[in-house]
């Protein structure tokens, strides 16, 4: 372990993150609201803390190993969650406890979208914009951004990139150099955000709301500037735009880059994971809309509008809402939570287990059934025309097993804090899948649960954002052995 290099990079990344508070601070100054002192103090503390880490080891140079990458990634998300909480904690009008401030920060950065803040419509715009910025930075991954804009990270870039984007990936390098790959992803991400904001503005949102909601839509985050979320705008056109961009953002950003570079939309239907993902989303939409119509929960037109929007929002782990889906017939909220376990595709801003992993598990199950009928047959498992190695299948099953064990363990700990089964189950699902809204006591927000429960859910959100292994590997003795 090269702790001097790790400290140097953490310091640089923390100083970089402090710049995210500049725009909200300027907005606070222009509006002359009561958040100026909080943002100024938070920016100063964050920048000088990063400077204090960087200065003593600024000349340290060593080649980063993959273990260093995992440690930097995990530490930075934890540190970022703590420093990102400062504007919330230092704004007196929010009246948040330290744990609640950290919860809001971690929820934003992990693009979970769970909140402990109520009365969003009356909050200063500086705070609202800061919440959205946290999600936007968390969506692309602050470390991928850092690799793109800080070539001074140098030779360790690939280790950071791999640690930040774990899981089975078809195109881990879109360009010959990792810096180019990160820049390509960032350009696609920024371009989608800009187009989404323009579409919202053209559909009737104010400029501020359009920018804020574009940040959280493309990041698959779900934070809104209004308590009623997307239901506040009462516009079917806005819901259609949001639905489209949620689906786009849940698809591998590497594919978006290839489509742009080759000028061909035919790349999407040729990708097995994208076809599987869109198929699952269509099934979820069809079941949701049909059930709403058959049970006469909503009128046929509202069933189609709200059914499509909520099904896409929950399945992609965005978490926007037009209605409180927790009050729909019990079958639907539970089913939608189950679909959220898939989340988006590998290389997207979506949460969950990822469509690629579930597709491989499904294909493996089908292969095993065929093997039972023909024991002597050699039946390769393929994705598209490419054979999947047994080591990849083993890794996918290992991930799934650890994910489920972590889920059950965290749920039991939450129940030990006094939460009922429905609340505990949905809160863990919403946190680990980086979804946001849950059921029971957390259907609208998380302010009513205890601080210990909120702290546990912070861990669950980080676990989901870092795809379990990146964080859990730090707790294994073998990771620290030389």
N, C-alpha and C positions, 0 to 999 in steps of 0.2 A: 504493500500500500504506500502510495506517495502522498502523504498527508499535506505536505507543503504545497504541492500542485493542486490538490483538492481544495485547500483553503484559498489559494489564489483564484481559482475558477469560481468558487462560491462567492468570493468578494466581488469579482467582476460582474457576475450575474445579478447579484443583489444591487449593485450600483445601476445596472441596466434596468432592473425592475423599478427602481425609484423614479425613473422617467415617466412611468405610467401614471404617477400622481400629479404630473405637471399640468396636464390639460384640465383635470377636475379642479385643480388649484386656481388656474386662470379663470375658469368658469365661476368659481366661488368669489373671486375678486371682482369680476364684472357684475355679478349679481349682488355683491356686498352682503352675503348671507353669513350665517353663524358657523360655517365649516372652514373658514380661512385658517384659523389657528390650528385646527386639527390636521388639515392637509399639510400645512407648512411644517408642523412638528413631525408628522409621519414621514414626509419626504426627507427631512434633515436626518432623522434617526436612521432611516433605511440606508441613505447614501453613505453616511459617515460610518455606519456599522460595516457596510461593504468595504469601504475604504480602509477601515481598521484591520479587516481580514486580509486585504490585498497587499497593503504596503510592506509588512514585514517579509513577505514571501514573493514579492513581485518579480524577482529574478529567478525563481525556481523553475527548472525545465527538466521534465522527465517524460518519457513516453507513457501515456495512459494505457492501462490494461482494462479488460472488460470489467473486472471487479471494481476498479476505480470509477468506471462509468456508472455502475449500479449504485455505488455509494453516493456519488455526486448527485445523481438524479433523485434518489430518495431523500437525501438531506436537503436538497434545494426545494423540493415540493413542501417538505415540512417547515423549513425556514421561511419560505415564501408565504405559507399559510399564516405563520405567526406575524411576520412584518406586514403582510397584506391586511391584517386585522386592525392595524393602528388607526387608520382614518375612522373606522367604525367605533373603536373604543374611545377615541379622543373627541368624538362629537357628542356633546352632552345631551342634545335633544333626542338622540336615539335611545339613550338610557339602557344600553346593553351591558351585560356582565362580560368579563374577559372571555369566558367560554363561549358566550353567544357571539361576540365579535369574531373570534377565531372560527366558529361554525360558519358564519356568513362568508368569511374570507375563503375558507377551504371549499365551501359549496360553490362559490363562484369560480375559483381556479380549477376545480375538478369538473366544471360544467355540469354539476349536479342540479342546481337550481332550487334546492330546498332553502327556505328562508325562515328567519325568526323575526323579521321586521314586518310590521303592519302599518297601514296608512301610507302606502307608497305614493298615492296621489298628492299628498301634502309635503313630501320630502323635498329638500333642495335639489336642484338639477345636478349639482356637483356630485352628490352622493349617488344619485341614480346613474349618472354616467360612469362613475367609478365602478359600480357593481357590474355594469355591462362590459367595461373594459377588462375586468378580471376574467370574465367568461371568455372574451375574445382571445386574450393571451393564453388562457388555459386550453382553449380549443386547439390552437396550432401547436401548443407545447412551447413553453418559454425557452426550453433548451434548444429546440430545433431553430427557433428564431435567433438564438444566440449564436448557433453555429453558422447561420446565414450572414449575420451582421458583424460577427466578431471573429474574423479569420485568425486573430491572435491566439485563439484556442488551439490552432495548429493541428498537430499530429493526432491528438486525442479525439478529433471530431467524430469519427465513426463509432468509437466506443460510447460517446454520449448519445449519438443518434440511435444506436441499437438499444440502449437502455431506455430511451424515451419512447421508442416505438416497438415494444416487444410483441411477440406472437408470430404466427405463420404469415409470411409476407411474400407476395409474388415478385414484386419489383422494389426491393429495398434501396436500389440505387438507380435513379432515373437518368443521371448524368455521370460521366466518368469520375468526377470529384464530389465528395460528400457535401462540400460547401455549395456546389452547384445544385445538388439535390435539394438541400434545405431551402435555397433561394427559389427554386422552381415551385416547391410546395407552398412557400410563403406568397409568391406572386399569384398563384391560383386562388389561394385562400383570401387574399386582399381583393382580388378582382371579383370574386363571388360576393364578398361583403359589399363592395361598391354597387354592383348590379342589384343586389337585394335591397339596399337602402334606396336606390333610385326608384325601384318598382314600388316599394312601400309609399314613398313620397308621391309618386304619380297616382297611387290608389287613394290618397286622401290623408295619410298620416302627416303630422307636422314634421319639420326637418329634424328636430331633436328626437322625436319618437321613432322616426324612420331609421336614423343612425343607430340608436340604442337597440332597437329590435333586430336590425340587421346583424349587429354584433352577436346577439344571443341566438339568432336563428342559425347562422352559418356555423357557430360554435356548438350547435346542438345543446345549448345551455338551458334556456327556459326562463331566465330572469326577465321581468317586465318592469315598465315604469308605472304600471297601474295594478291595483289589487285585483281587478277583474281580468288581468292578463289580456289575451287577444279578444276576449269577449267585450272589452271596453269599447272597441272600435265599431262593433255592430255592422261589419261589412263583409259580405261574402267574397268580394274581390280580394280583400286583404287576407282572408283565410285561405283562398286558393293560392295566392302568392306564397304565403307562409308554408303551406303544404308542399308546394313544388320545391322550395329551397331546403326544407327539412329532408326530403328524399334525396336531393342532389348532394347535400352535405353529409349524408349517411353512406354515400358511395365512396370507394377508395379514391383519395385525391390524386394518387398516381395515375389512375385511369383518366381523370379530368385533364391532367397534364398531357398525357399521350393523345387524347382526343384533340386538344388544342394544337399540339405540335404536328400531328398528322392530318389535321382538318377532316376528321372522319368520325361520325357518330356511330359507325358500325362496330367500333371497339366495345361499346357497352354490351350489346347482346351477345358478343362472342365470349364475354367473361363469365365463367361458371358461377362465381360467388355473387356477382351482380344479379344474374338471373334467379338464383336461389333466394337472395334477399328480397327482390321485387315480388317474387312469387309468394313468399311468406307474408309480406305486407298486404298484398291483394287479398289473401285468405283472411287475414285479420280484419281488413276493411269490410269485406263481404259479410262475415259473421256478425260484426258489430252493427252494421246498418240493418241487416235482416232482423236481428234480435230486437233492436229498438223499434222497428216497424211492427213486428209480430206481437210484441208485448204492449204496444201502444204507449210506450214511455214518452215518445215525442211524435209530432205529426210526421207524415212521410217525408216532406221536404226538409224539415229540421233533422230528421233521422239521418238523411243522406249527408247534409251539410256538417252537422256536429259529429256524426259517426265517422265520416272520412277523416275529418281533422283530428279528432281525439285518437283514433286508431293509429294514424301516422305519427302523431306527437308522442304517444306513449311507446309505440314499437321502436321508434328511432331514439328513444330516451331523451327527447327534447324537454318535454314537460310543460309546454304551453297548454292553456285550457280556455275553453269557451263556456264550459259548465263544470260544476263539481261532479265529475264522473263517479265519485264515491257513492253518490245517491242514486245511481242507476241500479237496475236489478242486479243482485249480488254476483250473478254469473259473469257479467261483463267486466266489472272492475278487476276481479281476480284473473280472468282470462287476459285482459290487457297487461296486467303485471307479469303474467307468464310470458307473454310475447316480448316484454321489455328485456328479458334475459338474453335475447338474441342481440338487440341493439343494432349497431350499424355494421358496415363491412370493415375488414382490416384496412388500416391506413386512412380511416375516416375520423371525424370528430365525435362519432357516436360512442356510447358506452356499451355495457353488457359484455357477454362472452364473445361476441362477434359472429357474423354469419358464416365465415369460413370454417370456424371450428365446429359449429353445429352441422354444417353441410358434410364435413368429414365424418362426424359421429353418425349421421344418418346413413351415409354411404357405407360406412363400416358395418352398421347394423344390417343393411340389405345384403352385403357381401356374406356376412355370417349366416344369414338365412339360406342363401344359395349354397353355402358350403355344407350346411346340414343335409341338404338334398343330394349334393354331389361331393362326398367327402374327399375323393381323390383328385378333384379338379383343382387347377391352379387359377384362381380368380384374382387378377390384379385390381387394386383400387386406383382409379384414375380421376383426375380433375381436368376436364377438357380432354386433351390428348396426352397429358403428361401423367406418368405413373407417380403415385405418392409413396415415398419410402416408409417402411415400417417404423422408423425412428420418429417420423413426423406424427404418425397416428398415435404412437406411445406418448409423445409430448402433449398432444391434444387431450388424450384421456387423463393424463396426469394433471393438466391444468383444470379440467372439468372436475376431477375428484377434489383437488385442493380448494377450488372455488366453492364447491358445495359444502365441504367440511367447514370452511371459514364462515360461510353463510349461516349454517346451523349453529356454530359456536357463538358467533356474535349475537344471533337472535336469542339464544338462551341467556347470555349475559344481560341483554336488554330486558328480558322478562324478569331477571333477578333484580333489576332496578325498580320493578313495579309496573311495567307496561303490560297490557293484555296481549294475547297472542296475535290478534289481527293487526294491532298497531306495531308490535315488534316485527312481525313477519314483513309487513309492507314497508316499514322504515328501513330495514336492512336491504330489501330488494331495491327500494328507491335510491339508497345510498351506494351500494356496491355496483348497481347498474348505472349509476350517475344519472338517475331519472328525475328525482325531485319530489313530486307529489306522491303521497301514500294513501292509506286508508285509516279509519279510526281516528285517533287523536291527532294524526299528522296529515289529515286529508287536505287542509287548507294551508297550514304552516306548522312549524316545529317549536313555537314559542311555549307551548303548554307542557312539554316534557322537561324532565330534570336536567341540570347541568351535566351530571355524570353520563346520562343517556346521550346528550349532545356530543360529549367528548368521545364516546364510543363510536358514534356515527361519523365523526370526523375521521377516525381511523378507517372505518369502512369505506368512506368516500375516497380516501387516498389509496386504499387497497384496490378498489375498482379502477381508479384512474391509472394506476401503475400496473394494472393487470396482474395483480396478486404476487407473482414471483419476484418482481423487481424489489418489492418491499419486504416480503417474507424471507428472501434469501439472506437478508441482513441478520436474521435471528438464528441462523444455522452456524454451529461451531466451525464447520469446514470453511465458511466464507472468510473467517478471520485467521485461519492457519496460513503459515508461510509455505 
